[in-house]
Amino acid sequence: MTDQLKDIETLYRMAFEKYGAIALWHSRPVPNPTRDDALAITQSLRVEGDLEARKLAEQIEKACRAVD
């Protein structure tokens, strides 16, 4: 696993730890998240979360773009 993919996985897990009950209540974390799994939660973080959740969504998107 590349460092970039590890970063995405770390951010993904952080999102569920911090915002699972607030913004991601309708989603379940997957054991080995991919770039697409991480991108799939960013909209919910933006809409359902607070300002910090929005910043985390931006970090996830930036990390995912770095993998392209």
Buried (B, 14 or more C-beta within 10 A) or exposed (E): EEEBBEBBBBBBEEBBEBBBEEBBEEBEBEEEBBBEBBBBBBEBBBEBBEEEBBEBBEBBBEBBEBEE
